[in-house]
Amino acid sequence: MKVNLGSDITEFIFQTVEGTIAKFNGATIDQIIHDLILRGKEIGFLDVLAKEYSDFRPFLLQNFGFNESLNVYTIPESRGFKSHINVNIRIKYYLESYLTRCERASFSDIVSAIMPLLKNGTTPENQTILNVLEDISERLGTDCWRLHKDGQQELKMNG
């Protein structure tokens, strides 16, 4: 499947889906389709996409994780991102996922858990991880972190 631009459409699909999942920290089918339509119109492969993928769910289920309780698609931790996604977005995605699962953790535990997942492209510095961590979580004591409670992050970012 080649687009007029000579690029592989599958690469565009993966990049768009992974970007949407990272942006929303798990994405619904509607969010994914919305972004695919926008990107498809922008790059010029919407007609090919519509023809090749009349039902997009099998592709998503084959290539991505699915959280049934939240009804969102996720990046499988065993695979990580296939396409190049901005490092800060990748860090945020993995930090939120990790801290949601364990509720609180030390910085060294966080780095140990997410660093192997960030090794597509350049490996970020610990300071880059810390900067993102400070935006989305709060420090408890000297070296323990937890995600901001609902609404707390918006207040910090807007205030």
DSSP file (Angstrom, degrees, kcal/mol; ACC not computed):
  #  RESIDUE AA STRUCTURE BP1 BP2  ACC     N-H-->O    O-->H-N    N-H-->O    O-->H-N    TCO  KAPPA ALPHA  PHI   PSI    X-CA   Y-CA   Z-CA
    1    1 A M              0   0    0      0, 0.0     8,-1.6     0, 0.0     2,-0.4   0.000 360.0 360.0 360.0 105.0    0.0    0.0    0.0
    2    2 A K  B     -A    8   0A   0      6,-0.2     2,-0.2     7,-0.1     6,-0.2  -0.909 360.0-142.4-114.7 141.1    1.8    3.1   -1.2
    3    3 A V    >   -     0   0    0      4,-1.9     3,-2.8    -2,-0.4    42,-0.1  -0.542  37.3-100.4 -89.8 162.6    0.5    6.7   -1.1
    4    4 A N  T 3  S+     0   0    0     40,-0.3    -1,-0.1     1,-0.3    40,-0.1   0.804 123.7  64.4 -52.8 -29.5    1.2    9.1   -3.9
    5    5 A L  T 3  S-     0   0    0     38,-0.2    -1,-0.3     2,-0.1     3,-0.1   0.577 115.2-117.3 -71.9  -8.3    4.0   10.5   -1.7
    6    6 A G  S <  S+     0   0    0     -3,-2.8     2,-0.2     1,-0.3    -2,-0.1   0.507  73.1 129.4  84.8   4.2    5.8    7.1   -2.0
    7    7 A S        -     0   0    0      1,-0.1    -4,-1.9     2,-0.0     2,-0.5  -0.617  68.6-102.6 -93.5 153.4    5.5    6.5    1.8
    8    8 A D  B >>  -A    2   0A   0     -2,-0.2     4,-1.2    -6,-0.2     3,-0.7  -0.618  22.8-147.9 -75.5 123.4    4.2    3.4    3.3
    9    9 A I  H 3> S+     0   0    0     -8,-1.6     4,-2.4    -2,-0.5     5,-0.2   0.827  95.8  63.4 -62.3 -32.1    0.6    4.0    4.5
   10   10 A T  H 3> S+     0   0    0     -9,-0.4     4,-2.8     1,-0.2    -1,-0.2   0.886  99.2  53.6 -61.3 -38.2    1.1    1.5    7.4
   11   11 A E  H <> S+     0   0    0     -3,-0.7     4,-2.5     1,-0.2    -1,-0.2   0.914 109.7  48.1 -61.4 -43.2    3.8    3.8    8.8
   12   12 A F  H  X S+     0   0    0     -4,-1.2     4,-2.4     2,-0.2    -2,-0.2   0.889 111.9  50.0 -64.5 -38.9    1.4    6.7    8.8
   13   13 A I  H  X S+     0   0    0     -4,-2.4     4,-2.9     2,-0.2     5,-0.3   0.952 112.5  45.8 -65.4 -49.4   -1.3    4.6   10.4
   14   14 A F  H  X S+     0   0    0     -4,-2.8     4,-3.0     1,-0.2     5,-0.3   0.930 113.9  49.3 -59.3 -45.3    1.0    3.4   13.2
   15   15 A Q  H  X S+     0   0    0     -4,-2.5     4,-2.1    -5,-0.2    -1,-0.2   0.907 114.2  45.3 -61.9 -42.0    2.3    6.9   13.8
   16   16 A T  H  X S+     0   0    0     -4,-2.4     4,-2.2     2,-0.2    -2,-0.2   0.936 115.7  45.1 -67.8 -47.0   -1.2    8.4   14.0
   17   17 A V  H  X S+     0   0    0     -4,-2.9     4,-2.6     2,-0.2     5,-0.2   0.935 115.4  47.1 -64.3 -46.5   -2.6    5.7   16.2
   18   18 A E  H  X S+     0   0    0     -4,-3.0     4,-2.5    -5,-0.3    -1,-0.2   0.899 112.1  50.9 -63.1 -39.8    0.4    5.7   18.6
   19   19 A G  H  X S+     0   0    0     -4,-2.1     4,-2.4    -5,-0.3    -1,-0.2   0.895 111.4  47.8 -62.9 -40.4    0.3    9.5   18.7
   20   20 A T  H  X S+     0   0    0     -4,-2.2     4,-2.0     2,-0.2    -2,-0.2   0.915 112.1  48.9 -66.8 -44.2   -3.4    9.5   19.6
   21   21 A I  H  X>S+     0   0    0     -4,-2.6     5,-2.5     1,-0.2     4,-0.8   0.919 114.2  46.1 -61.6 -43.8   -2.9    6.8   22.3
   22   22 A A  H  <5S+     0   0    0     -4,-2.5     3,-0.4     3,-0.2    -2,-0.2   0.897 110.3  53.8 -66.2 -40.0    0.0    8.8   23.8
   23   23 A K  H  <5S+     0   0    0     -4,-2.4    -1,-0.2     1,-0.2    -2,-0.2   0.890 121.7  29.1 -62.8 -40.3   -2.0   12.1   23.6
   24   24 A F  H  <5S-     0   0    0     -4,-2.0    -1,-0.2    -5,-0.1    -2,-0.2   0.386 106.1-119.5-101.3   2.6   -5.0   10.7   25.5
   25   25 A N  T  <5S+     0   0    0     -4,-0.8    -3,-0.2    -3,-0.4    -4,-0.1   0.946  98.2   7.1  54.7  51.4   -3.1    8.1   27.6
   26   26 A G  S   <S-     0   0    0     -5,-2.5     2,-0.4    -6,-0.2    48,-0.2   0.163  88.9-138.2 110.3 128.6   -5.2    5.4   26.0
   27   27 A A  B     -B   73   0B   0     46,-1.9    46,-3.4    -2,-0.1    -6,-0.1  -0.928   3.4-130.5-126.3 142.9   -7.6    6.2   23.1
   28   28 A T     >  -     0   0    0     -2,-0.4     4,-2.2    44,-0.2     5,-0.2  -0.353  35.8-106.4 -76.6 165.4  -11.1    5.2   22.2
   29   29 A I  H  > S+     0   0    0     42,-0.3     4,-2.8     1,-0.2     5,-0.2   0.878 122.0  54.8 -60.3 -37.5  -11.9    4.0   18.7
   30   30 A D  H  > S+     0   0    0      2,-0.2     4,-2.5     1,-0.2    -1,-0.2   0.908 107.8  47.9 -64.6 -42.0  -13.6    7.4   18.0
   31   31 A Q  H  > S+     0   0    0      2,-0.2     4,-2.1     1,-0.2    -1,-0.2   0.902 114.2  47.4 -64.6 -40.3  -10.5    9.4   19.0
   32   32 A I  H  X S+     0   0    0     -4,-2.2     4,-2.5     2,-0.2    -2,-0.2   0.945 113.3  46.5 -66.1 -48.6   -8.3    7.2   16.8
   33   33 A I  H  X S+     0   0    0     -4,-2.8     4,-2.7     1,-0.2     5,-0.2   0.909 110.6  54.1 -61.7 -42.3  -10.7    7.4   13.8
   34   34 A H  H  X S+     0   0    0     -4,-2.5     4,-2.3    -5,-0.2    -1,-0.2   0.938 112.1  43.3 -56.7 -49.0  -11.0   11.1   14.2
   35   35 A D  H  X S+     0   0    0     -4,-2.1     4,-2.8     1,-0.2     5,-0.2   0.866 112.5  53.2 -67.4 -36.1   -7.2   11.6   14.2
   36   36 A L  H  X S+     0   0    0     -4,-2.5     4,-3.0     2,-0.2    -1,-0.2   0.905 109.4  48.9 -64.8 -40.4   -6.8    9.2   11.3
   37   37 A I  H  X S+     0   0    0     -4,-2.7     4,-2.4     2,-0.2     5,-0.2   0.945 113.6  46.1 -63.8 -47.2   -9.4   11.1    9.2
   38   38 A L  H  X S+     0   0    0     -4,-2.3     4,-2.2    -5,-0.2    -2,-0.2   0.942 118.2  42.0 -60.0 -47.5   -7.7   14.4    9.9
   39   39 A R  H  X S+     0   0    0     -4,-2.8     4,-2.6     1,-0.2     5,-0.3   0.875 112.5  54.9 -68.7 -36.8   -4.2   13.0    9.2
   40   40 A G  H  X>S+     0   0    0     -4,-3.0     4,-1.9    -5,-0.2     5,-1.8   0.892 111.1  44.5 -63.7 -40.1   -5.5   11.1    6.1
   41   41 A K  H  <5S+     0   0    0     -4,-2.4    -2,-0.2     3,-0.2    -1,-0.2   0.907 114.0  51.0 -67.9 -41.5   -7.0   14.3    4.7
   42   42 A E  H  <5S+     0   0    0     -4,-2.2    -2,-0.2    -5,-0.2    -1,-0.2   0.902 121.2  31.1 -63.0 -43.6   -3.8   16.2    5.5
   43   43 A I  H  <5S-     0   0    0     -4,-2.6    -1,-0.2    -5,-0.1    -2,-0.2   0.691 111.1-114.9 -93.4 -20.9   -1.4   13.8    3.9
   44   44 A G  T  <5S+     0   0    0     -4,-1.9   -40,-0.3    -5,-0.3    -3,-0.2   0.824  84.1 105.9  94.7  33.5   -3.7   12.5    1.2
   45   45 A F     >< +     0   0    0     -5,-1.8     4,-2.9    -6,-0.2     5,-0.2   0.219  40.0 108.1-124.2  15.0   -4.4    8.9    2.0
   46   46 A L  H  > S+     0   0    0     -6,-1.2     4,-2.6     1,-0.2     5,-0.2   0.893  81.0  50.4 -60.5 -40.9   -7.9    9.0    3.3
   47   47 A D  H  > S+     0   0    0      2,-0.2     4,-1.8     1,-0.2    -1,-0.2   0.899 113.0  45.9 -64.5 -40.3   -9.3    7.4    0.2
   48   48 A V  H  > S+     0   0    0      2,-0.2     4,-2.8     1,-0.2     5,-0.3   0.914 112.8  50.9 -67.0 -42.9   -6.8    4.5    0.4
   49   49 A L  H  X S+     0   0    0     -4,-2.9     4,-2.5     1,-0.2    -2,-0.2   0.918 110.2  48.9 -60.6 -45.2   -7.5    4.2    4.1
   50   50 A A  H  < S+     0   0    0     -4,-2.6    -1,-0.2    -5,-0.2    -2,-0.2   0.873 114.8  45.6 -63.4 -37.8  -11.2    4.0    3.6
   51   51 A K  H  < S+     0   0    0     -4,-1.8     3,-0.4    -5,-0.2    -2,-0.2   0.907 119.4  38.6 -72.5 -43.2  -10.8    1.4    0.9
   52   52 A E  H  < S+     0   0    0     -4,-2.8     2,-0.4     1,-0.2    -2,-0.2   0.797 123.4  37.6 -80.6 -30.1   -8.3   -0.9    2.7
   53   53 A Y     <  +     0   0    0     -4,-2.5    -1,-0.2    -5,-0.3     3,-0.2  -0.644  54.9 154.3-127.3  74.5   -9.8   -0.6    6.2
   54   54 A S  S    S+     0   0    0     -2,-0.4     2,-0.5    -3,-0.4    -1,-0.2   0.851  86.5  32.6 -68.2 -32.3  -13.6   -0.6    6.2
   55   55 A D  S    S-     0   0    0     -3,-0.2     4,-0.4     1,-0.1    -1,-0.3  -0.960  70.8-177.1-124.4 112.2  -13.4   -2.0    9.7
   56   56 A F     >  +     0   0    0     -2,-0.5     4,-2.1    -3,-0.2     3,-0.2   0.614  63.6  85.4 -85.3 -14.8  -10.4   -0.7   11.6
   57   57 A R  H  > S+     0   0    0      1,-0.2     4,-3.0     2,-0.2     5,-0.3   0.893  85.1  53.4 -60.3 -44.2  -11.0   -2.7   14.8
   58   58 A P  H  > S+     0   0    0      0, 0.0     4,-2.0     0, 0.0    -1,-0.2   0.911 109.9  49.6 -59.0 -40.0   -9.2   -5.9   13.7
   59   59 A F  H  > S+     0   0    0     -4,-0.4     4,-1.7     2,-0.2    -2,-0.2   0.934 113.2  46.7 -60.9 -45.9   -6.1   -3.9   12.8
   60   60 A L  H  X S+     0   0    0     -4,-2.1     4,-2.3     1,-0.2    -1,-0.2   0.925 112.9  48.3 -63.0 -45.8   -6.2   -2.2   16.2
   61   61 A L  H  < S+     0   0    0     -4,-3.0    -1,-0.2     1,-0.2    -2,-0.2   0.840 112.7  49.4 -65.5 -32.8   -6.7   -5.4   18.2
   62   62 A Q  H  < S+     0   0    0     -4,-2.0    -1,-0.2    -5,-0.3    -2,-0.2   0.823 124.1  28.1 -73.6 -31.3   -3.9   -7.2   16.3
   63   63 A N  H  < S+     0   0    0     -4,-1.7     2,-0.3    -5,-0.2    -2,-0.2   0.538 119.4  42.5-111.8  -9.2   -1.4   -4.4   16.8
   64   64 A F  S  < S-     0   0    0     -4,-2.3    11,-0.2    -5,-0.2     2,-0.1  -0.908  78.1-105.5-137.0 162.0   -2.4   -2.7   20.1
   65   65 A G  E     -C   74   0B   0      9,-2.2     9,-2.3    -2,-0.3     2,-0.4  -0.445  29.0-148.3 -79.9 161.4   -3.5   -3.5   23.6
   66   66 A F  E     -C   73   0B   0      7,-0.3     2,-0.9    -2,-0.1     7,-0.2  -0.978   5.6-154.0-136.6 123.8   -7.1   -3.0   24.6
   67   67 A N  E  >> -C   72   0B   0      5,-3.2     4,-1.7    -2,-0.4     5,-1.5  -0.845  10.0-168.7 -95.5 104.7   -8.3   -2.1   28.1
   68   68 A E  T  45S+     0   0    0     -2,-0.9    -1,-0.2     1,-0.2     5,-0.0   0.850  82.3  55.6 -65.6 -36.2  -11.9   -3.4   28.3
   69   69 A S  T  45S+     0   0    0      1,-0.2    -1,-0.2     2,-0.1    -2,-0.0   0.854 121.1  29.7 -68.3 -32.5  -12.8   -1.7   31.5
   70   70 A L  T  45S-     0   0    0     -3,-0.3    -1,-0.2     2,-0.2    -2,-0.2   0.556 101.5-131.9 -99.4 -10.7  -11.9    1.8   30.1
   71   71 A N  T  <5 +     0   0    0     -4,-1.7     2,-0.3     1,-0.2   -42,-0.3   0.895  62.9 127.9  60.2  43.4  -12.7    0.9   26.5
   72   72 A V  E   < - C   0  67B   0     -5,-1.5    -5,-3.2   -44,-0.1     2,-0.3  -0.948  59.1-124.3-130.6 150.7   -9.4    2.3   25.2
   73   73 A Y  E     -BC  27  66B   0    -46,-3.4   -46,-1.9    -2,-0.3     2,-0.3  -0.687  33.3-172.5 -88.7 146.6   -6.6    1.1   23.0
   74   74 A T  E     - C   0  65B   0     -9,-2.3    -9,-2.2    -2,-0.3   -52,-0.1  -0.839  31.9 -98.5-134.0 167.8   -3.1    1.2   24.5
   75   75 A I        -     0   0    0     -2,-0.3     2,-0.2   -11,-0.2   -11,-0.1  -0.818  47.0-116.8 -86.0 122.4    0.6    0.6   23.5
   76   76 A P    >>  -     0   0    0      0, 0.0     4,-2.8     0, 0.0     3,-1.5  -0.423  15.3-140.8 -61.7 129.2    1.5   -2.9   24.6
   77   77 A E  T 34 S+     0   0    0      1,-0.3     4,-0.1     2,-0.2    -2,-0.0   0.813 100.7  61.0 -61.9 -29.2    4.3   -2.6   27.2
   78   78 A S  T 34 S+     0   0    0      1,-0.2    -1,-0.3     2,-0.1    -3,-0.0   0.722 117.3  29.4 -70.1 -19.1    6.1   -5.6   25.6
   79   79 A R  T <4 S-     0   0    0     -3,-1.5    -2,-0.2     1,-0.0    -1,-0.2   0.798  86.4-165.7-108.9 -40.7    6.4   -3.7   22.3
   80   80 A G     <  -     0   0    0     -4,-2.8     2,-0.2    38,-0.0    38,-0.1  -0.267  51.3 -25.2  74.4-171.9    6.6    0.0   23.1
   81   81 A F        -     0   0    0     36,-0.4   -66,-0.1     1,-0.1     4,-0.0  -0.535  47.5-167.7 -76.1 136.7    6.2    2.6   20.3
   82   82 A K  S    S+     0   0    0     -2,-0.2     2,-0.2   -68,-0.1    -1,-0.1   0.804  72.5  52.9 -88.8 -36.0    7.0    1.5   16.8
   83   83 A S  S    S-     0   0    0    -69,-0.2     2,-0.8     1,-0.1    37,-0.1  -0.478 100.7 -88.6 -97.7 169.5    7.0    5.0   15.3
   84   84 A H        +     0   0    0     -2,-0.2     2,-0.4    37,-0.0    -1,-0.1  -0.693  49.7 174.8 -82.1 114.4    8.9    8.1   16.3
   85   85 A I        -     0   0    0     -2,-0.8     5,-0.1     1,-0.1    -4,-0.1  -0.936  46.1 -84.7-116.6 141.4    6.8   10.0   18.9
   86   86 A N     >  -     0   0    0     -2,-0.4     4,-2.3     1,-0.1     3,-0.5  -0.135  39.3-126.0 -44.8 134.6    8.1   13.1   20.7
   87   87 A V  H  > S+     0   0    0      1,-0.2     4,-2.8     2,-0.2     5,-0.2   0.854 107.9  53.9 -59.7 -38.4   10.2   11.9   23.7
   88   88 A N  H  > S+     0   0    0      2,-0.2     4,-2.4     1,-0.2    -1,-0.2   0.873 109.3  48.7 -65.9 -35.3    8.2   14.0   26.2
   89   89 A I  H  > S+     0   0    0     -3,-0.5     4,-2.5     2,-0.2    -2,-0.2   0.910 112.5  48.2 -68.8 -42.0    4.9   12.5   25.0
   90   90 A R  H  X S+     0   0    0     -4,-2.3     4,-2.4     2,-0.2     5,-0.2   0.928 112.4  48.9 -62.8 -44.1    6.4    9.0   25.3
   91   91 A I  H  X S+     0   0    0     -4,-2.8     4,-2.9     1,-0.2     5,-0.2   0.938 111.6  49.1 -60.3 -47.3    7.7    9.8   28.8
   92   92 A K  H  X S+     0   0    0     -4,-2.4     4,-2.7     1,-0.2     5,-0.3   0.919 110.6  51.0 -59.2 -45.3    4.4   11.2   29.9
   93   93 A Y  H  X S+     0   0    0     -4,-2.5     4,-2.1     1,-0.2    -1,-0.2   0.943 115.0  41.1 -58.4 -50.4    2.5    8.1   28.5
   94   94 A Y  H  X S+     0   0    0     -4,-2.4     4,-2.8     2,-0.2     5,-0.2   0.866 113.9  53.0 -70.5 -35.9    4.8    5.6   30.3
   95   95 A L  H  X S+     0   0    0     -4,-2.9     4,-3.0    -5,-0.2     5,-0.3   0.948 111.2  46.2 -62.4 -47.6    4.9    7.7   33.6
   96   96 A E  H  X S+     0   0    0     -4,-2.7     4,-1.8    -5,-0.2    -2,-0.2   0.911 114.7  47.8 -62.1 -41.6    1.2    7.9   33.8
   97   97 A S  H  X S+     0   0    0     -4,-2.1     4,-1.7    -5,-0.3    -1,-0.2   0.943 115.5  44.0 -63.2 -48.2    0.8    4.2   33.0
   98   98 A Y  H  X S+     0   0    0     -4,-2.8     4,-2.4     1,-0.2     5,-0.3   0.932 115.8  45.8 -64.9 -47.5    3.4    3.2   35.6
   99   99 A L  H  X S+     0   0    0     -4,-3.0     4,-1.6     1,-0.2    48,-0.2   0.785 109.6  55.5 -71.5 -26.1    2.2    5.5   38.4
  100  100 A T  H  < S+     0   0    0     -4,-1.8    -1,-0.2    -5,-0.3    -2,-0.2   0.909 111.8  44.7 -66.9 -41.0   -1.4    4.5   37.8
  101  101 A R  H  < S+     0   0    0     -4,-1.7    -2,-0.2    -5,-0.2    -1,-0.2   0.908 127.5  26.0 -70.8 -43.3   -0.4    0.8   38.3
  102  102 A C  H  < S-     0   0    0     -4,-2.4     2,-2.5    -5,-0.1    -1,-0.2   0.504  88.8-146.4-104.3  -2.6    1.8    1.2   41.4
  103  103 A E  S  < S+     0   0    0     -4,-1.6    44,-0.5    -5,-0.3     2,-0.3  -0.179  75.6  19.0  70.1 -45.7    0.2    4.5   42.8
  104  104 A R        +     0   0    0     -2,-2.5     2,-0.3    42,-0.2    42,-0.2  -0.991  68.0 164.3-152.2 150.0    3.6    5.8   44.1
  105  105 A A  B     -D  145   0C   0     40,-1.8    40,-2.5    -2,-0.3     2,-0.1  -0.989  36.8 -99.5-160.5 159.8    7.2    5.1   43.5
  106  106 A S     >  -     0   0    0     -2,-0.3     4,-2.3    38,-0.2    38,-0.2  -0.444  39.4-112.1 -78.9 160.0   10.7    6.4   44.0
  107  107 A F  H  > S+     0   0    0     36,-0.3     4,-2.8     1,-0.2     5,-0.2   0.901 118.2  52.2 -60.8 -41.5   12.5    8.2   41.2
  108  108 A S  H  > S+     0   0    0      1,-0.2     4,-2.4     2,-0.2    -1,-0.2   0.888 109.9  48.7 -64.8 -37.8   15.0    5.4   40.7
  109  109 A D  H  > S+     0   0    0      2,-0.2     4,-1.9     1,-0.2    -1,-0.2   0.898 112.0  50.1 -65.5 -39.7   12.2    2.8   40.5
  110  110 A I  H  X S+     0   0    0     -4,-2.3     4,-2.5     2,-0.2     5,-0.3   0.949 112.0  46.0 -63.3 -49.6   10.4    5.0   37.9
  111  111 A V  H  X S+     0   0    0     -4,-2.8     4,-2.5     1,-0.2    -2,-0.2   0.921 112.4  51.4 -60.9 -44.1   13.5    5.4   35.8
  112  112 A S  H  < S+     0   0    0     -4,-2.4    -1,-0.2    -5,-0.2    -2,-0.2   0.862 113.6  45.6 -60.5 -35.9   14.3    1.7   36.0
  113  113 A A  H  < S+     0   0    0     -4,-1.9     4,-0.2    -5,-0.2    -2,-0.2   0.889 123.3  29.3 -77.3 -40.1   10.8    0.8   34.9
  114  114 A I  H >X S+     0   0    0     -4,-2.5     3,-1.0    -5,-0.2     4,-0.8   0.736  98.9  79.3 -98.5 -21.1   10.3    3.2   32.0
  115  115 A M  G >< S+     0   0    0     -4,-2.5     3,-1.3    -5,-0.3     4,-0.2   0.896  92.3  52.9 -56.3 -43.8   13.8    3.7   30.6
  116  116 A P  G >4 S+     0   0    0      0, 0.0     3,-0.7     0, 0.0    -1,-0.3   0.805 107.8  53.8 -62.3 -25.3   13.9    0.4   28.7
  117  117 A L  G <4 S+     0   0    0     -3,-1.0   -36,-0.4    -4,-0.2    -2,-0.2   0.646 103.2  57.5 -80.3 -14.9   10.6    1.4   27.0
  118  118 A L  G << S+     0   0    0     -3,-1.3     2,-0.3    -4,-0.8    -1,-0.2   0.304  72.7 105.6 -98.2   7.7   12.0    4.8   25.8
  119  119 A K    <   +     0   0    0     -3,-0.7     2,-0.8    -4,-0.2    -1,-0.2  -0.003  41.9 108.3 -88.6  32.5   14.9    3.4   23.8
  120  120 A N  S    S-     0   0    0     -2,-0.3     2,-0.4     2,-0.2   -39,-0.0  -0.918  96.9 -16.7-102.4 110.5   13.5    4.0   20.3
  121  121 A G  S    S+     0   0    0     -2,-0.8     2,-0.3   -37,-0.1    -3,-0.0  -0.809 129.2   3.3  96.2-142.0   15.6    6.8   19.1
  122  122 A T  S    S-     0   0    0     -2,-0.4    -2,-0.2     1,-0.1     0, 0.0  -0.606  74.1-123.3 -83.8 140.1   17.6    8.8   21.6
  123  123 A T        -     0   0    0     -2,-0.3    -4,-0.1    -4,-0.1    -1,-0.1  -0.684  31.9-123.7 -80.8 128.0   17.6    7.8   25.2
  124  124 A P        -     0   0    0      0, 0.0     2,-0.1     0, 0.0    -1,-0.1  -0.305  20.5-110.4 -73.2 156.2   16.4   10.7   27.4
  125  125 A E     >  -     0   0    0      1,-0.1     4,-1.6    -2,-0.0     3,-0.5  -0.440  28.1-113.0 -75.4 156.8   18.4   12.1   30.3
  126  126 A N  H  > S+     0   0    0      1,-0.2     4,-2.6     2,-0.2     5,-0.2   0.853 118.4  60.3 -58.5 -34.3   17.1   11.5   33.8
  127  127 A Q  H  > S+     0   0    0      1,-0.2     4,-2.5     2,-0.2    -1,-0.2   0.867 101.0  53.1 -63.7 -36.3   16.5   15.3   34.0
  128  128 A T  H  > S+     0   0    0     -3,-0.5     4,-1.9     2,-0.2    -1,-0.2   0.916 110.5  46.9 -63.8 -43.1   14.1   15.1   31.1
  129  129 A I  H  X S+     0   0    0     -4,-1.6     4,-2.7     1,-0.2    -2,-0.2   0.919 111.7  51.5 -63.4 -43.3   12.1   12.3   32.9
  130  130 A L  H  X S+     0   0    0     -4,-2.6     4,-2.6     1,-0.2    -2,-0.2   0.892 106.6  53.9 -61.7 -40.8   12.1   14.4   36.1
  131  131 A N  H  X S+     0   0    0     -4,-2.5     4,-1.1     2,-0.2    -1,-0.2   0.923 112.9  42.3 -60.5 -44.8   10.8   17.5   34.2
  132  132 A V  H  X S+     0   0    0     -4,-1.9     4,-1.6     1,-0.2     3,-0.4   0.908 112.5  54.8 -67.8 -41.3    7.8   15.5   32.9
  133  133 A L  H  X S+     0   0    0     -4,-2.7     4,-1.7     1,-0.2    -2,-0.2   0.897 105.3  52.9 -58.1 -42.6    7.3   13.8   36.2
  134  134 A E  H  < S+     0   0    0     -4,-2.6    -1,-0.2     1,-0.2    -2,-0.2   0.807 108.3  52.0 -64.9 -29.4    7.1   17.2   38.0
  135  135 A D  H  < S+     0   0    0     -4,-1.1    -1,-0.2    -3,-0.4    -2,-0.2   0.837 120.5  29.5 -73.9 -33.9    4.4   18.3   35.5
  136  136 A I  H  < S+     0   0    0     -4,-1.6    12,-2.3    -3,-0.2     2,-0.3   0.517 121.5  33.3-108.7  -5.7    2.1   15.3   36.0
  137  137 A S  E  <  -E  147   0C   0     -4,-1.7     2,-0.4    10,-0.3    10,-0.3  -0.806  67.9-119.7-141.4 179.6    2.8   14.2   39.6
  138  138 A E  E     -E  146   0C   0      8,-3.0     8,-1.9    -2,-0.3     2,-0.4  -0.949  25.2-117.9-127.4 148.6    3.6   15.3   43.1
  139  139 A R  E     -E  145   0C   0     -2,-0.4     2,-0.6     6,-0.2     6,-0.3  -0.677  20.9-161.8 -84.9 135.0    6.5   14.6   45.3
  140  140 A L  E  >  -E  144   0C   0      4,-4.3     4,-0.6    -2,-0.4     3,-0.4  -0.968  63.1 -34.1-115.8 112.9    5.8   12.8   48.6
  141  141 A G  T  4 S-     0   0    0     -2,-0.6     3,-0.1     1,-0.2    -2,-0.0  -0.457 111.4 -38.2  73.2-148.5    8.6   13.2   51.0
  142  142 A T  T  4 S+     0   0    0      1,-0.2    -1,-0.2    -2,-0.1    -3,-0.0   0.832 134.6   4.6 -85.9 -33.0   12.1   13.2   49.7
  143  143 A D  T  4 S+     0   0    0     -3,-0.4     2,-0.4   -37,-0.0   -36,-0.3  -0.139  96.9 103.0-150.6  48.4   11.9   10.6   46.9
  144  144 A C  E  <  - E   0 140C   0     -4,-0.6    -4,-4.3   -38,-0.2     2,-0.3  -0.998  43.8-168.4-133.4 138.8    8.4    9.3   46.4
  145  145 A W  E     +DE 105 139C   0    -40,-2.5   -40,-1.8    -2,-0.4     2,-0.3  -0.932   9.2 176.0-128.5 147.1    6.1   10.3   43.6
  146  146 A R  E     - E   0 138C   0     -8,-1.9    -8,-3.0    -2,-0.3   -42,-0.2  -0.985  39.0 -93.6-144.3 154.2    2.4    9.9   42.7
  147  147 A L  E     - E   0 137C   0    -44,-0.5   -10,-0.3    -2,-0.3     3,-0.1  -0.272  49.9 -96.8 -61.5 148.8    0.2   11.2   39.9
  148  148 A H        -     0   0    0    -12,-2.3    -1,-0.1     1,-0.1     3,-0.1  -0.366  44.4-108.2 -59.7 146.2   -1.8   14.4   40.6
  149  149 A K    >>  -     0   0    0      1,-0.2     3,-2.2    -3,-0.1     4,-0.7  -0.404  57.0 -65.9 -71.2 158.2   -5.3   13.7   41.7
  150  150 A D  T 34 S+     0   0    0      1,-0.3    -1,-0.2     2,-0.2    -3,-0.0  -0.150 124.6  10.4 -48.5 132.2   -8.1   14.5   39.1
  151  151 A G  T 3> S+     0   0    0     -3,-0.1     4,-1.7     1,-0.1    -1,-0.3   0.069 103.8  94.9  87.4 -25.3   -8.2   18.2   38.4
  152  152 A Q  H <> S+     0   0    0     -3,-2.2     4,-2.0     1,-0.2    -2,-0.2   0.881  82.8  51.5 -68.2 -37.7   -5.0   19.0   40.2
  153  153 A Q  H  X S+     0   0    0     -4,-0.7     4,-2.6     1,-0.2     5,-0.2   0.914 108.1  51.5 -66.8 -41.9   -2.8   18.8   37.1
  154  154 A E  H  > S+     0   0    0      1,-0.2     4,-2.5     2,-0.2     5,-0.2   0.903 109.5  51.0 -61.0 -40.4   -5.1   21.2   35.2
  155  155 A L  H  X S+     0   0    0     -4,-1.7     4,-1.9     1,-0.2    -1,-0.2   0.916 112.0  46.5 -63.2 -42.7   -4.9   23.7   38.0
  156  156 A K  H  < S+     0   0    0     -4,-2.0    -2,-0.2     1,-0.2    -1,-0.2   0.914 115.8  44.9 -65.9 -42.5   -1.1   23.6   38.0
  157  157 A M  H  < S+     0   0    0     -4,-2.6    -2,-0.2     1,-0.2    -1,-0.2   0.832 121.0  38.6 -73.0 -32.6   -0.8   23.9   34.3
  158  158 A N  H  <        0   0    0     -4,-2.5    -1,-0.2    -5,-0.2    -2,-0.2   0.688 360.0 360.0 -89.3 -19.9   -3.4   26.7   34.0
  159  159 A G     <        0   0    0     -4,-1.9    -2,-0.2    -5,-0.2    -1,-0.2   0.437 360.0 360.0-102.4 360.0   -2.4   28.6   37.2
